[in-house]
Every structure is written in structure tokens, then in C-alpha cells.
Amino acid sequence: DKWQNRGVGTFLLQFLIRAARRNGIRGFTAEVLTENKPMQAVFNKSNCRLKTDFSGNVISYRMEFE
């Protein structure tokens, strides 16, 4: 669709991280399908500590930030 590859996912993730920090939340988890390479890139460039786990065609990301 016309909103893909415009940085919307990156913007939303950074917004969520800022809101979480303001509210004392130190991390969260996300699940991404293995074929969703653009969203994987968003998480991988987030500057958060990431732990990943694979289960079938799903990648689970555990994001930790301060």
C-alpha cells in the first residue's frame, strides 16, 4: 500500500518506546512473521537491546530499553 517504506513503522516504534519510558516500562515484546523483512529491519535498527527467538515462521523480539 502507499504507506509502506515511508518510515511509518519506525516512527510508531520510536513513539511507543518514548511513551513506555515515560511510564516506567522498560521493554516489550513483538512478534513478526519471518517474511516481513521491512518490520524486522525496523526492530533491528531500534537501538534497543534485542533478544530474538524463532518458532516456525514467527520471530519473537524482546526489546529492552532504559
Secondary structure per residue as TSV (DSSP state, phi and psi in degrees):
chain	resnum	aa	ss	phi	psi
A	1	D	-	360.0	172.6
A	2	K	T	-70.3	-12.4
A	3	W	T	-93.0	-6.9
A	4	Q	T	-74.1	149.9
A	5	N	T	61.6	32.1
A	6	R	S	-119.7	7.7
A	7	G	S	86.1	9.4
A	8	V	H	-65.1	-44.1
A	9	G	H	-61.5	-43.1
A	10	T	H	-62.8	-45.3
A	11	F	H	-59.4	-47.4
A	12	L	H	-65.0	-40.2
A	13	L	H	-63.7	-45.1
A	14	Q	H	-63.5	-37.7
A	15	F	H	-61.6	-46.3
A	16	L	H	-62.2	-40.9
A	17	I	H	-63.1	-45.8
A	18	R	H	-61.7	-44.3
A	19	A	H	-63.9	-40.8
A	20	A	H	-62.6	-47.3
A	21	R	H	-58.4	-44.7
A	22	R	H	-60.4	-27.5
A	23	N	T	-103.6	15.8
A	24	G	T	77.0	12.4
A	25	I	-	-87.3	130.3
A	26	R	-	-105.2	5.6
A	27	G	E	170.6	172.2
A	28	F	E	-159.4	173.8
A	29	T	E	-116.7	155.8
A	30	A	E	-145.0	149.1
A	31	E	E	-119.5	131.6
A	32	V	E	-131.9	136.3
A	33	L	E	-67.7	144.2
A	34	T	T	-60.7	-27.4
A	35	E	T	-81.5	-7.0
A	36	N	-	-88.4	71.0
A	37	K	H	-61.3	-39.8
A	38	P	H	-60.2	-40.9
A	39	M	H	-72.0	-34.0
A	40	Q	H	-59.4	-42.3
A	41	A	H	-62.4	-38.8
A	42	V	H	-59.1	-47.9
A	43	F	H	-67.1	-41.9
A	44	N	H	-67.1	-24.6
A	45	K	T	-101.1	17.5
A	46	S	S	-77.4	-9.6
A	47	N	-	63.7	21.9
A	48	C	S	-104.6	157.9
A	49	R	E	-71.7	128.8
A	50	L	E	-118.6	137.3
A	51	K	E	-120.2	134.1
A	52	T	E	-120.6	150.7
A	53	D	E	-141.9	140.0
A	54	F	E	-111.1	135.8
A	55	S	E	-143.6	104.0
A	56	G	T	63.6	-123.3
A	57	N	T	-102.5	25.6
A	58	V	E	-123.5	133.7
A	59	I	E	-104.5	125.5
A	60	S	E	-99.4	123.6
A	61	Y	E	-104.4	130.5
A	62	R	E	-109.2	112.8
A	63	M	E	-100.6	131.7
A	64	E	E	-124.3	134.0
A	65	F	-	-144.0	168.3
A	66	E	-	-111.4	360.0
